[in-house]
Amino acid sequence: MRKAAIAFGLAMSFAATAVGADDDHHRAGFPLEVSRRARPSDTGRYTGYTVGGGAPLRKGDAPLPHEGTWGWDYAGGLFQRRVVLGWWHGQRYQGGSGMYRTDGPRLLPQVEK
């Protein structure tokens, strides 16, 4: 995996040089190169699941296909954390659209187009 990431970084570096973007690559801090100190983030203590529920797993339901988004969370090592939450599906109202005020007071007048 690390060799593939290094090969990809080198390939992208050469591609950037070929089109004359070496100066931009340098100015951005070489974002396409993989650091020698980079380590994989999956230590076996993380879990991937559909994030977005609000019910403890034993009390909630599984998400429907249109609910939540895929996420990655720390589940713990020796002491496992219960980070995966289920869905209420109408058993409890948890907000929804219009629940949170996204517009504060209008400090400037609106300009009509």
Stockholm file with secondary structure:
# STOCKHOLM 1.0

chainA/1-113         MRKAAIAFGLAMSFAATAVGADDDHHRAGFPLEVSRRARPSDTGRYTGYTVGGGAPLRKGDAPLPHEGTWGWDYAGGLFQRRVVLGWWHGQRYQGGSGMYRTDGPRLLPQVEK
#=GR chainA/1-113 SS CHHHHHHHHHHHHHHHHHTTCHHHHHHTTCTTSCCTTCCCSCCSSEEEEEECCCEETTTSBCCCTTSCEEEEEECCSSSCCCCCEEBCTTSSCCCCTTSSCCCCCCCSCCCCC
#=GC SS_cons         CHHHHHHHHHHHHHHHHHTTCHHHHHHTTCTTSCCTTCCCSCCSSEEEEEECCCEETTTSBCCCTTSCEEEEEECCSSSCCCCCEEBCTTSSCCCCTTSSCCCCCCCSCCCCC
//
